[in-house]
Amino acid sequence: MAHTSDAHDRFPAGLPVLNEMGRTASGRAWLDRLPGIVREIEERWELRLGAPVHGGSCSWVAPAEGPDGVPAVLKVTWPHREAAGEAPALHAWGGRGAVRLHRWDRERGALLIERCTPGTPLGDAPLPPDGQLAVGARVLGDIWSRRVPGEGQLGTPERMDAVCAEWADLLQERMRRLRPGYDPGLVALGADLLRTLPTTAAREVVVHGDANPGNVLAATRLPWLAIDPKPMIGDPAYDPTPLLLQIDDPFEHPDPRPVLRERYALVGEALGEDPARLLAWSVARGVESALWSADHDDVAGGEEELGEVRVLAELAGL
């Protein structure tokens, strides 16, 4: 692998993380520190780095090799709440269903992780939608099979009940402040589900938190591995929503209802979860996402998402 020391090669102007993080004061401050962090980690861990990956909005990512020549990935992340649980979760999973964690520098937000080869995203795999969903379900099942960690040197992910209670309060505050014209009954339902679903779970696991089809990659150690978690400890039924709604978008079908019924039943059976509970979590997450959109100047996008949420709520009998 070629060693790249030139700042232009490592931090090209079109790199998404530079553009995204450059929009805020905290992001710009982190970008100022980023080249020094990369150089320091490179020297301390004796890495040879390749050109950065063009993807991601809050992390600088590049292929790496250590002194042993084993292919890896260096990921340096802007410090924020969701990122704090990534290393503890990867450590807890121990390579079961997700990439292995090789090294972590908590202070600098740097992780050295297993590299997925060929790295094809699940959404681009030459499989029918049901096949992609089956793969995603197997990956989640592997992740969930690991024991929830106790407090240790690496810490633990946040608890879902506490996080979702905060989200419920926040979406209601946004509804009052923004007055976006959204269905108040649907928003109230979403807030109620965010508060009650985590407290009624039959079991708790370390969930991936962002199991979209771009975060499940083809690999060699195992056929498929998950990357880039936003983990929490709580109800496993929280996890499948991105897979179910982003693989062959059901709402692009002329009538999404039979497609949704079939796919939620398929994933529910594969994971031993009640399809109605999976649907309820999709409603909760959809309402939260819609109010986030409204608060980020995309009221129309939020309204479109709530339209889909109405269908999901109907199918769940809510």
HELIX and SHEET records of a PDB file:
HELIX    1   1 ALA A    7  ARG A   10  1                                   4    
HELIX    2   2 PRO A   16  MET A   21  1                                   6    
HELIX    3   3 ALA A   25  ARG A   44  1                                  20    
HELIX    4   4 ARG A   81  GLY A   85  5                                   5    
HELIX    5   5 GLU A   86  TRP A   93  1                                   8    
HELIX    6   6 LEU A  122  ASP A  124  5                                   3    
HELIX    7   7 PRO A  129  TRP A  144  1                                  16    
HELIX    8   8 MET A  160  LEU A  178  1                                  19    
HELIX    9   9 PRO A  184  THR A  196  1                                  13    
HELIX   10  10 LEU A  197  THR A  200  5                                   4    
HELIX   11  11 PRO A  213  ASN A  215  5                                   3    
HELIX   12  12 PRO A  236  TYR A  238  5                                   3    
HELIX   13  13 THR A  241  GLN A  246  1                                   6    
HELIX   14  14 PRO A  250  GLU A  252  5                                   3    
HELIX   15  15 PRO A  256  LEU A  271  1                                  16    
HELIX   16  16 PRO A  275  ASP A  295  1                                  21    
HELIX   17  17 VAL A  299  ALA A  316  1                                  18    
SHEET    1   A 5 ARG A  48  LEU A  49  0                                        
SHEET    2   A 5 SER A  59  GLU A  65 -1                                        
SHEET    3   A 5 PRO A  71  THR A  77 -1                                        
SHEET    4   A 5 ALA A 110  GLU A 114 -1                                        
SHEET    5   A 5 LEU A 101  ASP A 105 -1                                        
SHEET    1   B 3 GLU A 158  ARG A 159  0                                        
SHEET    2   B 3 MET A 232  GLY A 234  1                                        
SHEET    3   B 3 VAL A 205  VAL A 207 -1                                        
SHEET    1   C 2 VAL A 216  ALA A 218  0                                        
SHEET    2   C 2 TRP A 224  ALA A 226 -1                                        
END                                                                             
